[in-house]
Amino acid sequence: MSTNVSLSQYSFNDYRSLDNETLNGRIRLAKETLGSKLLILGHHYQQDEVIEHADLRGDSLELSRMAAERDCEFIVFCGVHFMAETADIVSNRPERLRERDNQRVTVVLPDMAAGCSMADMAAIDQVENAWADLGDVIDTSEITPVTYINSAASLKAFCGRHGGIVCTSSNAPKILEWAFAKSKRVLFFPDQHLGRNTALKMGITNEQMPVWDPYADEFGGTSAEALKNSRVILWKGHCSVHQMFRPEHVAAFRANHSDIQILVHPECPQDVNDIADLSGSTGYIIRTVKAAKPGTKWAIGTELHLVNRLKKEHPEQEIHFLSPVLCMCSTMYRIDLAHLCWSLENLVAGTPVNVIEVNAEIAKHSLEALERMLEIT
């Protein structure tokens, strides 16, 4: 699906021992040298020292959409693998290539080990096998596949080929409404919690949402009857960060802070999402805190780096991390100053490393699913 081009002028090992002051200086010099040719994207979950060098900060789709409209030669995506894939797909879509005389934008992921455990929970062969198995029980023409943006390009392409669509945590309700307008059922992957929490608010019951386990022997671990009675078939996947938040964490904060508000991401399990005061996407969480009055108290259930950054940026409010266990996006954490500096200096040298280039056929069908989403939202 993606190509890792590693013709490096510089070895990463040469960067491991450098201190942050040295790395910051060399990163600034590389940025100055590359000038307008370079765009650095920083996801909200990145470490503070990395996000400081980002030209744009946001969530995965927001960053790719903004980058797609910029005139640059290089995108360095400080995020994870599926985000860089999306940036490559939208930045090198056919009309943009024509405008640039077929000159591709080079998308770089500073550390190829920066993946996503949720995205890895749904492999393309598993989804294709599930689709075939579902066809033995129900008519797959009655199913619209919906993949969360947090998924590999191959899964987005699967949705594109089968009349499906991509969703984000902010537009999931609109996407499910669109899907139900055209079909009887939805196959939602890879995050079961976002699918469940969104569908519950639409009046769909848990009994109508069987969970498909790709490792189960038969019927995805459910039953033929459950599949026939389904409205949403949920993939057995989750975010390892948001899975950590528990109802007892909510109860503890409410017991000790009578005026605190619980604000969580819809990737949290249902038993947390149901009892939270507010639930919404990363962007929603940021906007909600920003708009709150001084003195507001929050316990926030999302990635640690983002919560700590909100705490730093809003000292007028009292902000807590919802879980007593310090859970962070460990794969996002892999991108550090050393990897960023290494990737930038190789761009300066003309020897780009960790280039993400999605196969043309996969990119074509992925773009179909992405464009369907963008038309709706």
C-alpha positions as CSV (number, residue, x, y, z in Angstrom):
1,M,0.0,0.0,0.0
2,S,2.7,2.5,0.9
3,T,6.3,2.9,-0.1
4,N,9.1,3.4,2.4
5,V,11.9,5.2,0.5
6,S,15.0,5.2,2.6
7,L,18.0,6.5,0.7
8,S,19.1,8.6,3.6
9,Q,22.1,10.8,3.5
10,Y,22.2,10.8,7.3
11,S,21.8,7.8,9.6
12,F,19.2,8.2,12.3
13,N,21.7,6.8,14.8
14,D,23.6,10.0,14.5
15,Y,20.6,11.9,16.0
16,R,19.9,9.7,19.0
17,S,22.5,11.4,21.3
18,L,21.7,15.0,20.4
19,D,20.1,17.2,23.1
20,N,16.9,19.0,22.5
21,E,18.6,22.4,22.2
22,T,20.8,21.2,19.3
23,L,17.9,19.4,17.6
24,N,15.6,22.5,17.9
25,G,18.3,24.6,16.3
26,R,18.9,22.2,13.4
27,I,15.1,21.8,12.8
28,R,14.7,25.6,12.6
29,L,17.6,25.8,10.1
30,A,16.2,23.0,8.0
31,K,12.8,24.7,7.9
32,E,14.4,28.0,6.9
33,T,16.4,26.2,4.1
34,L,13.3,24.5,2.7
35,G,11.1,27.6,3.1
36,S,7.7,27.5,1.4
37,K,8.5,24.1,-0.1
38,L,7.9,22.5,3.3
39,L,4.7,22.0,5.4
40,I,4.9,20.4,8.8
41,L,1.7,19.0,10.2
42,G,1.2,18.3,13.9
43,H,-1.6,16.2,15.3
44,H,-3.1,17.3,18.6
45,Y,-1.7,14.2,20.4
46,Q,1.9,15.0,19.6
47,Q,4.5,16.0,22.3
48,D,4.7,19.7,23.0
49,E,8.3,19.9,21.7
50,V,7.3,18.5,18.4
51,I,4.0,20.5,18.0
52,E,6.0,23.7,18.5
53,H,7.6,23.1,15.0
54,A,4.3,22.4,13.3
55,D,3.0,24.9,10.7
56,L,-0.5,23.5,11.1
57,R,-2.1,21.8,14.2
58,G,-5.3,19.8,14.1
59,D,-6.9,16.4,13.9
60,S,-6.0,13.9,11.1
61,L,-8.6,14.8,8.5
62,E,-8.5,18.5,9.2
63,L,-4.7,18.6,8.7
64,S,-4.9,16.7,5.4
65,R,-7.7,19.0,4.1
66,M,-5.7,22.1,4.9
67,A,-2.5,20.6,3.5
68,A,-4.3,19.6,0.2
69,E,-4.9,23.3,-0.5
70,R,-1.4,24.5,0.2
71,D,1.3,24.8,-2.5
72,C,4.3,22.9,-1.2
73,E,6.6,20.2,-2.3
74,F,7.0,18.3,1.0
75,I,4.6,17.4,3.8
76,V,6.1,16.1,7.0
77,F,3.3,14.6,9.0
78,C,3.9,14.4,12.7
79,G,1.1,11.9,13.3
80,V,0.7,8.2,12.5
81,H,0.7,6.1,9.4
82,F,-2.9,6.3,8.3
83,M,-2.8,10.1,8.6
84,A,0.2,10.3,6.3
85,E,-1.6,8.0,3.8
86,T,-4.7,10.3,3.8
87,A,-2.4,13.4,3.3
88,D,-0.8,11.6,0.3
89,I,-4.2,10.7,-1.2
90,V,-5.8,14.1,-1.0
91,S,-2.7,16.2,-1.7
92,N,-2.0,14.1,-4.9
93,R,-5.5,13.8,-6.1
94,P,-5.8,14.0,-9.9
95,E,-6.9,17.6,-10.2
96,R,-4.1,18.8,-7.9
97,L,-1.6,16.8,-9.9
98,R,-2.8,18.4,-13.1
99,E,-2.4,21.9,-11.6
100,R,1.2,21.0,-10.7
101,D,2.1,19.4,-14.0
102,N,2.0,15.9,-12.4
103,Q,4.6,16.9,-9.8
104,R,3.7,14.9,-6.7
105,V,3.8,16.3,-3.2
106,T,6.2,14.1,-1.1
107,V,4.7,13.0,2.2
108,V,7.0,11.9,4.9
109,L,6.3,10.2,8.2
110,P,9.2,10.9,10.5
111,D,9.0,7.4,12.2
112,M,7.5,4.5,10.2
113,A,6.8,2.8,13.6
114,A,4.2,5.4,14.3
115,G,1.1,3.4,13.6
116,C,-2.3,3.1,15.2
117,S,-3.3,0.1,17.3
118,M,-7.0,0.7,16.4
119,A,-6.3,0.8,12.6
120,D,-4.3,-2.4,13.0
121,M,-7.3,-4.2,14.4
122,A,-9.0,-4.3,11.0
123,A,-6.8,-5.7,8.2
124,I,-8.0,-5.6,4.6
125,D,-8.0,-9.4,4.3
126,Q,-10.1,-9.7,7.5
127,V,-12.6,-7.2,6.2
128,E,-12.9,-8.9,2.8
129,N,-13.3,-12.3,4.5
130,A,-16.0,-10.8,6.8
131,W,-17.8,-9.3,3.8
132,A,-17.8,-12.7,2.0
133,D,-19.1,-14.5,5.2
134,L,-21.8,-11.9,5.7
135,G,-22.9,-12.6,2.1
136,D,-23.7,-16.2,3.2
137,V,-26.2,-14.9,5.7
138,I,-27.6,-11.5,4.5
139,D,-27.6,-9.7,1.2
140,T,-24.5,-7.5,1.2
141,S,-26.2,-5.1,-1.3
142,E,-28.2,-4.0,1.8
143,I,-25.0,-3.1,3.7
144,T,-23.1,0.1,3.5
145,P,-19.5,-0.2,4.7
146,V,-18.4,2.8,6.9
147,T,-14.8,3.1,8.0
148,Y,-13.5,5.5,10.6
149,I,-10.8,7.9,9.3
150,N,-8.5,6.0,11.7
151,S,-8.0,3.2,9.3
152,A,-5.6,2.1,6.5
153,A,-6.0,3.3,3.0
154,S,-6.8,-0.2,1.9
155,L,-10.0,-0.1,4.1
156,K,-11.0,3.3,2.7
157,A,-10.5,1.8,-0.8
158,F,-12.7,-1.2,0.2
159,C,-15.5,1.3,1.2
160,G,-15.0,3.2,-2.1
161,R,-15.4,0.0,-4.1
162,H,-18.5,-1.1,-2.3
163,G,-20.4,2.2,-2.3
164,G,-19.3,3.0,1.2
165,I,-17.8,6.0,3.0
166,V,-15.4,7.4,5.5
167,C,-16.4,9.1,8.8
168,T,-14.8,11.1,11.5
169,S,-15.7,11.3,15.2
170,S,-17.4,14.7,14.5
171,N,-19.4,13.8,11.4
172,A,-20.3,10.2,12.3
173,P,-24.0,11.0,12.9
174,K,-24.4,12.6,9.5
175,I,-22.5,9.7,7.8
176,L,-24.7,7.1,9.4
177,E,-27.9,9.0,8.4
178,W,-26.6,9.0,4.8
179,A,-25.8,5.3,5.0
180,F,-29.3,4.4,6.3
181,A,-30.9,6.5,3.7
182,K,-29.4,4.2,1.0
183,S,-29.3,0.8,2.8
184,K,-30.7,-1.3,5.5
185,R,-27.5,-2.0,7.4
186,V,-24.1,-0.6,8.1
187,L,-20.8,-2.4,8.7
188,F,-18.8,-0.1,10.9
189,F,-15.1,-0.5,11.4
190,P,-12.6,-0.4,13.0
191,D,-13.8,1.3,16.3
192,Q,-16.8,-0.3,17.8
193,H,-17.3,2.4,20.5
194,L,-17.7,5.3,18.1
195,G,-20.1,3.3,16.0
196,R,-22.1,2.2,19.0
197,N,-22.2,5.5,20.8
198,T,-23.3,7.3,17.6
199,A,-26.0,4.7,16.6
200,L,-27.4,4.7,20.2
201,K,-28.2,8.4,19.9
202,M,-30.1,7.6,16.7
203,G,-32.4,5.2,18.5
204,I,-30.7,2.0,17.4
205,T,-30.4,-0.5,20.3
206,N,-27.5,-2.7,21.4
207,E,-29.6,-5.7,20.4
208,Q,-29.5,-4.4,16.8
209,M,-25.7,-4.0,16.9
210,P,-23.9,-7.3,17.0
211,V,-20.1,-7.2,17.2
212,W,-18.1,-8.9,14.5
213,D,-14.9,-10.6,15.9
214,P,-12.5,-11.3,12.9
215,Y,-10.9,-14.1,15.0
216,A,-14.0,-16.0,15.8
217,D,-14.7,-19.3,14.1
218,E,-18.2,-18.6,12.8
219,F,-20.5,-15.6,12.2
220,G,-17.9,-13.3,13.7
221,G,-18.6,-14.7,17.1
222,T,-22.3,-13.7,16.9
223,S,-25.2,-15.6,15.2
224,A,-26.9,-15.7,11.9
225,E,-30.1,-14.5,13.6
226,A,-28.4,-11.5,15.2
227,L,-26.9,-10.6,11.8
228,K,-30.3,-10.8,10.1
229,N,-31.8,-8.6,12.8
230,S,-29.0,-6.1,12.7
231,R,-28.9,-2.4,11.8
232,V,-25.2,-1.8,12.6
233,I,-22.6,-4.6,12.5
234,L,-19.7,-3.3,14.7
235,W,-16.2,-4.4,14.2
236,K,-14.4,-5.6,17.3
237,G,-11.8,-2.8,17.5
238,H,-11.0,0.0,19.9
239,C,-8.6,2.8,20.7
240,S,-6.2,1.6,23.4
241,V,-6.1,5.1,25.0
242,H,-9.8,5.7,25.2
243,Q,-10.5,2.1,26.3
244,M,-8.7,2.9,29.6
245,F,-11.4,5.3,30.9
246,R,-13.8,3.6,33.3
247,P,-17.1,4.6,35.0
248,E,-15.4,4.5,38.4
249,H,-13.1,7.3,37.2
250,V,-16.1,9.4,36.5
251,A,-17.6,8.5,39.9
252,A,-14.4,9.4,41.7
253,F,-14.3,12.9,40.2
254,R,-17.9,13.6,40.9
255,A,-17.5,12.4,44.5
256,N,-14.6,14.8,45.1
257,H,-15.7,17.7,42.9
258,S,-19.5,18.4,42.9
259,D,-19.3,21.1,40.2
260,I,-16.9,19.3,37.8
261,Q,-18.0,18.4,34.2
262,I,-17.0,15.2,32.5
263,L,-15.9,15.7,28.9
264,V,-15.0,12.6,26.9
265,H,-14.3,11.4,23.4
266,P,-16.9,9.1,21.7
267,E,-14.2,6.5,21.3
268,C,-14.7,5.8,25.0
269,P,-16.8,2.8,25.9
270,Q,-20.5,3.2,26.2
271,D,-20.6,2.9,30.0
272,V,-18.4,6.0,30.2
273,N,-19.9,7.9,27.3
274,D,-23.4,7.4,28.7
275,I,-22.6,9.0,32.0
276,A,-20.4,11.8,30.8
277,D,-21.8,15.4,30.7
278,L,-20.4,16.0,27.3
279,S,-19.0,13.8,24.5
280,G,-17.4,14.9,21.2
281,S,-14.5,14.8,18.9
282,T,-11.0,16.2,19.6
283,G,-12.0,19.4,17.9
284,Y,-15.2,19.6,20.0
285,I,-13.3,19.0,23.2
286,I,-10.8,21.8,22.3
287,R,-13.6,24.3,21.3
288,T,-15.7,23.5,24.4
289,V,-12.8,24.2,26.8
290,K,-11.8,27.3,24.9
291,A,-15.4,28.7,25.2
292,A,-15.9,27.8,28.9
293,K,-15.9,30.5,31.6
294,P,-13.0,31.0,33.9
295,G,-13.2,28.7,36.9
296,T,-14.9,25.9,35.0
297,K,-13.8,22.5,36.2
298,W,-13.2,19.6,33.8
299,A,-12.2,16.0,33.9
300,I,-11.4,15.1,30.3
301,G,-11.3,11.6,28.9
302,T,-9.0,11.7,25.9
303,E,-5.2,11.5,25.1
304,L,-2.9,12.7,27.8
305,H,-0.7,15.1,25.7
306,L,-3.8,17.0,24.5
307,V,-5.3,17.3,28.0
308,N,-2.0,18.6,29.4
309,R,-1.8,21.1,26.6
310,L,-5.3,22.3,27.3
311,K,-4.3,22.6,31.0
312,K,-1.3,24.7,30.0
313,E,-3.2,26.9,27.5
314,H,-6.2,27.5,29.9
315,P,-4.8,28.2,33.4
316,E,-8.1,30.1,34.1
317,Q,-9.8,26.7,34.3
318,E,-9.3,23.6,36.4
319,I,-8.5,20.7,34.1
320,H,-7.9,17.1,35.1
321,F,-7.1,13.9,33.2
322,L,-10.0,11.6,33.7
323,S,-8.0,8.4,34.4
324,P,-5.6,7.8,37.3
325,V,-3.5,5.8,34.9
326,L,-1.4,8.0,32.6
327,C,-2.4,6.6,29.2
328,M,-1.0,8.2,26.1
329,C,-0.9,7.4,22.4
330,S,2.3,5.4,22.5
331,T,2.7,5.1,18.8
332,M,2.2,8.9,18.3
333,Y,4.8,9.4,21.0
334,R,7.4,7.7,18.8
335,I,7.8,10.8,16.8
336,D,10.3,13.0,18.6
337,L,12.7,15.8,17.8
338,A,15.4,13.4,16.7
339,H,13.1,11.7,14.1
340,L,11.8,15.1,13.0
341,C,15.3,16.6,12.6
342,W,16.5,13.5,10.7
343,S,13.6,13.5,8.2
344,L,14.0,17.3,7.6
345,E,17.7,17.2,7.0
346,N,17.4,14.3,4.6
347,L,14.8,16.4,2.7
348,V,17.4,19.3,2.6
349,A,20.0,16.8,1.3
350,G,17.6,15.5,-1.4
351,T,17.4,12.0,0.1
352,P,13.9,11.8,1.5
353,V,13.2,9.0,4.1
354,N,10.0,7.3,5.1
355,V,8.1,8.5,2.1
356,I,4.4,7.5,2.2
357,E,3.0,6.9,-1.3
358,V,-0.3,5.1,-1.6
359,N,-0.7,2.6,-4.5
360,A,-2.6,4.4,-7.3
361,E,-5.5,2.0,-7.4
362,I,-6.0,2.1,-3.7
363,A,-5.7,5.9,-3.7
364,K,-8.4,6.1,-6.4
365,H,-11.0,4.1,-4.5
366,S,-10.0,5.7,-1.1
367,L,-10.6,9.1,-2.6
368,E,-14.1,8.0,-3.7
369,A,-15.0,7.2,-0.1
370,L,-13.4,10.3,1.2
371,E,-15.1,12.5,-1.4
372,R,-18.5,11.1,-0.5
373,M,-17.9,12.1,3.0
374,L,-16.7,15.6,2.1
375,E,-19.8,16.1,-0.1
376,I,-22.0,15.4,2.9
377,T,-20.1,17.4,5.5
